[in-house]
């Protein structure tokens, strides 16, 4: 995903949510509708979430330091995870509490009765603008993948987060319209509480799903199968210096930076200069095939059958103890 596309979607969502939150708060003050209050808190939480995503994107661009030699790319994952917590606690749990309270003590609307309906219709139009922007930016990057596949496999969290938030917001507005309309038609305030409960359940489910997906990114995900095949092909297409790949591991250091660590088999009688040239050429081919592969460590070795199995993750991360004896990492 392009960073520009993600920022564009976030800004569109932020503008829409601020406007929606203001109108919902006014409607709540005029009518006392719990659905309006829950939706206004939802929109305020979403606005805060968009600010968090923008902050995370900005902080992720800090240069690497000795303490953080691989940079700060994962800041974007951390802030996306915070978004899921905010959505769950501020949005979902508050709506559930407010809905429960409204069902226990139902109260019909006695003034400005049709204001909530008008506000919700305007909010649906504004939220549709935000969702359309996020959907359009997503279509530029997801290729032939379905939306669900894109959300689950995307390494950049901004567009999936905005898509999920906007989807939840549109559904939440429909639920609020359901509760408010039935309250107006029947004069029974319980329906307003029911709509609020539906909003709370929706937000909790979306927050849990988002937390699970973001947790996976925080733990560290490798390249997708297609990119792995491209990297392997790039390593092996050198004309014969590299016999084959003994083992390889990949890890996303951030949405736009992939680490590639591989032990490659070379001929036992190759000179050090030949091996070094082959590694440099392989690195160049890898970066051309998979542009996000920016950190590459290739360790030359002489192939033996007992080296065909992957080493533990700790050995790959450190370059392996055998690296000092068999070659150098570039």
C-alpha positions in Angstrom: 0.0 0.0 0.0 1.3 3.4 -0.8 1.8 5.7 2.2 0.1 8.5 0.3 -3.1 6.4 -0.2 -3.2 5.5 3.5 -2.8 9.1 4.6 -5.5 10.3 2.1 -7.9 7.7 3.5 -7.1 8.6 7.1 -7.6 12.4 6.5 -10.9 11.8 4.7 -12.1 9.7 7.6 -10.9 12.2 10.2 -12.7 15.1 8.5 -15.9 13.1 8.2 -15.9 11.8 11.7 -15.3 15.2 13.3 -18.3 16.6 11.4 -20.4 13.6 12.3 -19.5 13.7 16.0 -20.5 17.3 16.2 -23.9 16.8 14.7 -24.6 13.7 16.8 -23.6 15.5 20.0 -26.1 18.3 19.1 -28.8 15.7 18.4 -28.1 14.0 21.8 -28.3 17.3 23.7 -31.6 18.1 22.0 -33.3 14.7 22.3 -31.5 12.7 25.0 -31.2 9.7 22.6 -28.8 7.0 23.9 -28.2 5.9 20.3 -27.1 9.5 19.5 -24.8 9.6 22.5 -23.3 6.2 21.7 -22.8 7.2 18.1 -21.2 10.5 19.0 -18.7 8.8 21.3 -18.1 6.3 18.5 -17.3 9.1 16.1 -15.1 10.8 18.6 -13.2 7.6 19.2 -12.8 7.1 15.5 -11.4 10.6 15.2 -8.9 9.9 17.9 -8.0 6.7 16.1 -7.3 8.5 12.9 -5.0 10.9 14.8 -3.2 7.9 16.3 -2.7 6.4 12.8 -1.2 9.6 11.6 1.1 9.9 14.6 2.2 6.3 14.1 3.0 6.9 10.5 5.0 10.0 11.3 7.0 8.2 14.1 7.7 5.2 12.0 9.9 7.4 9.7 12.4 8.2 12.4 15.9 7.1 11.3 17.5 3.9 12.8 19.6 4.3 15.9 22.2 2.0 17.7 19.4 1.1 20.1 17.0 0.3 17.3 19.2 -0.7 14.4 16.3 -1.8 12.2 14.4 1.5 12.6 10.9 2.3 13.8 8.7 0.8 11.1 6.7 -1.2 13.6 5.5 2.0 15.3 2.6 1.8 12.8 1.6 -1.6 14.1 1.7 -0.4 17.7 -0.5 2.5 17.1 -2.9 0.4 15.0 -3.1 -2.0 18.1 -3.9 1.0 20.3 -6.7 1.9 17.9 -8.3 -1.5 18.5 -8.1 -1.0 22.3 -9.7 2.5 22.0 -12.4 1.1 19.7 -13.2 -1.7 22.1 -13.1 0.3 25.4 -14.3 3.8 24.5 -16.6 2.8 21.7 -17.9 -0.7 22.3 -18.1 -1.0 26.1 -19.5 2.5 26.5 -22.3 1.7 24.0 -23.1 -1.5 25.7 -23.3 0.3 29.1 -25.4 3.1 27.7 -27.8 0.7 25.9 -28.2 -1.4 29.0 -29.0 1.7 31.0 -31.5 2.9 28.4 -33.3 -0.5 28.3 -33.7 -0.5 32.1 -35.0 3.0 32.2 -36.5 3.6 28.7 -37.5 7.2 27.8 -39.2 8.4 24.6 -38.2 11.5 22.8 -40.3 14.5 24.0 -38.6 17.3 22.0 -36.9 17.8 18.6 -38.2 14.3 17.8 -37.1 14.1 14.2 -33.7 15.7 14.6 -31.9 12.3 15.2 -33.3 10.9 11.9 -32.1 14.0 10.0 -28.7 13.8 11.7 -28.3 10.1 11.0 -29.1 10.6 7.3 -26.5 13.3 7.0 -24.0 11.2 8.9 -24.6 8.3 6.6 -23.8 10.5 3.6 -20.6 11.8 5.2 -19.5 8.4 6.3 -20.2 7.0 2.8 -17.7 9.7 1.5 -15.1 8.4 3.9 -15.8 4.8 3.1 -15.7 5.4 -0.7 -12.3 7.1 -0.3 -10.8 4.2 1.7 -12.4 1.7 -0.7 -11.0 3.5 -3.8 -7.5 3.7 -2.3 -7.7 0.0 -1.4 -8.6 -1.0 -4.9 -5.4 0.6 -6.1 -3.3 -1.8 -4.1 -5.3 -5.0 -3.4 -5.1 -6.3 -7.0 -7.2 -9.4 -7.5 -7.5 -10.1 -3.7 -10.9 -10.0 -2.0 -11.4 -7.3 0.6 -11.3 -9.9 3.4 -8.0 -11.3 2.1 -6.6 -7.8 1.7 -7.5 -6.9 5.3 -6.0 -10.1 6.7 -2.8 -10.1 4.6 -2.0 -6.4 4.3 1.3 -5.4 6.0 0.4 -1.7 6.2 -2.3 -1.3 8.8 -3.8 2.1 7.9 -6.2 1.1 5.0 -7.5 -2.1 6.7 -8.1 -0.1 9.9 -9.9 2.7 8.2 -12.0 0.2 6.1 -13.1 -1.7 9.2 -13.8 1.5 11.1 -15.9 3.0 8.2 -17.8 -0.3 7.7 -18.6 -0.4 11.5 -19.5 3.3 11.4 -22.0 2.8 8.5 -23.5 -0.3 10.1 -23.7 1.5 13.4 -25.5 4.4 11.8 -28.0 2.0 10.4 -28.5 0.4 13.8 -29.0 3.8 15.4 -31.5 4.8 12.7 -33.3 1.5 13.4 -33.5 2.2 17.2 -34.4 5.9 16.8 -37.1 5.3 14.2 -38.8 2.6 16.2 -38.7 4.7 19.3 -40.4 7.6 17.3 -43.0 5.2 15.8 -43.9 3.3 19.0 -43.2 5.9 21.7 -41.2 3.2 23.5 -37.6 4.2 24.4 -36.5 0.6 24.7 -35.9 0.5 21.0 -33.3 3.3 21.4 -31.5 1.1 23.9 -31.7 -1.9 21.6 -30.1 0.1 18.8 -27.4 1.2 21.2 -26.7 -2.4 22.3 -26.4 -3.4 18.6 -23.8 -0.6 18.1 -21.8 -1.8 21.1 -21.8 -5.5 20.0 -20.7 -4.4 16.5 -17.8 -2.2 17.8 -16.6 -4.9 20.2 -16.5 -7.5 17.4 -14.6 -5.2 15.0 -12.2 -4.2 17.8 -11.4 -7.9 18.6 -10.9 -8.8 15.0 -8.6 -5.8 14.5 -6.6 -6.6 17.6 -6.1 -10.2 16.5 -4.8 -9.1 13.0 -2.6 -6.3 14.4 -1.2 -8.7 17.0 0.0 -10.9 14.2 1.9 -8.0 12.6 3.4 -7.0 16.0 4.7 -10.6 16.5 6.3 -10.5 13.1 5.1 -11.8 9.8 7.1 -13.1 6.9 6.7 -12.5 3.2 3.7 -13.9 1.4 4.2 -17.1 -0.7 4.3 -15.1 -4.0 7.1 -12.8 -2.8 9.0 -15.8 -1.4 9.0 -17.5 -4.8 10.3 -14.2 -6.4 13.1 -14.0 -3.8 14.1 -17.6 -4.3 14.1 -17.2 -8.1 16.2 -14.0 -7.8 18.8 -15.8 -5.7 19.0 -18.8 -8.0 19.1 -17.0 -11.3 22.8 -16.2 -11.3 24.1 -18.6 -13.8 25.3 -21.4 -11.5 27.4 -19.8 -8.7 24.6 -20.4 -6.2 23.8 -24.1 -6.2 20.6 -23.8 -4.2 19.1 -22.3 -1.1 19.8 -24.3 2.1 17.2 -22.3 4.0 15.7 -18.9 4.1 13.6 -16.8 6.5 11.9 -13.4 6.0 10.4 -10.9 8.4 8.6 -7.6 8.0 10.5 -4.9 10.0 7.7 -2.5 9.1 5.0 -2.2 6.4 7.6 -1.1 3.8 10.7 -3.0 4.9 11.3 -6.7 4.6 14.3 -8.5 6.0 15.6 -11.5 4.0 18.1 -13.9 5.7 19.3 -16.9 3.7 22.0 -19.5 3.7 23.0 -20.3 0.2 25.1 -23.2 -1.1 28.1 -22.3 -3.3 30.7 -24.5 -5.0 33.5 -25.6 -2.7 36.2 -24.4 -5.1 34.8 -20.9 -5.8 37.0 -18.0 -4.8 36.0 -15.5 -2.2 35.8 -12.8 -4.9 33.5 -15.0 -7.0 31.2 -15.6 -4.0 31.2 -11.9 -3.0 30.2 -10.9 -6.5 27.5 -13.5 -6.6 26.0 -12.3 -3.3 26.1 -8.7 -4.5 24.3 -9.6 -7.7 21.8 -11.7 -5.8 21.0 -8.8 -3.5 20.4 -6.5 -6.5 18.1 -9.0 -8.1 16.1 -9.5 -4.9 15.5 -5.8 -4.5 14.4 -5.5 -8.1 12.0 -8.5 -7.7 10.6 -7.4 -4.3 11.3 -3.7 -3.7 10.4 -3.8 0.0 13.2 -6.3 0.6 15.6 -3.7 1.9 17.6 -5.6 4.5 19.3 -8.7 3.1 21.7 -11.1 4.7 23.1 -13.9 2.5 25.4 -16.4 4.1 27.5 -18.6 1.7 28.1 -22.2 2.8 29.1 -25.6 1.4 26.1 -27.8 1.2 25.9 -30.9 3.3 22.7 -33.0 3.9 22.6 -32.2 7.6 22.5 -28.5 6.8 19.3 -28.8 4.7 17.1 -28.3 7.8 16.4 -24.7 8.9 18.3 -23.4 11.9 16.5 -22.1 15.0 15.2 -18.5 14.6 17.9 -17.3 17.0 20.7 -18.6 14.7 19.2 -16.9 11.7 18.7 -13.6 13.5 22.3 -13.6 14.6 23.7 -14.8 11.3 24.5 -18.2 12.7 27.7 -19.2 14.4 28.9 -20.9 11.2 28.9 -17.6 9.4 32.3 -16.7 10.8 33.8 -19.9 9.4 32.0 -20.2 6.1 31.5 -16.6 4.9 30.3 -13.1 5.5 26.8 -11.6 5.5 26.2 -8.7 3.1 
